[in-house]
């Protein structure tokens, strides 16, 4: 197999790996934002409920 053929195979593997990593990190980023948003809303609601019922 010529060197250029090996180079093309490595390039394809690299692109597949890169796309997979980009997708996973993007999903991870979105999930982090949702988690932070969810925690913020839960804390806000908890304080609101506490003020309403315990004061």
Secondary structure, DSSP 8 states (H G I E B T S, - for coil): --HHHHHHHHHHHHHHHHHHHHHHHHHHHHHHHHHHHHHHHHHHHHHHHHHHHH-
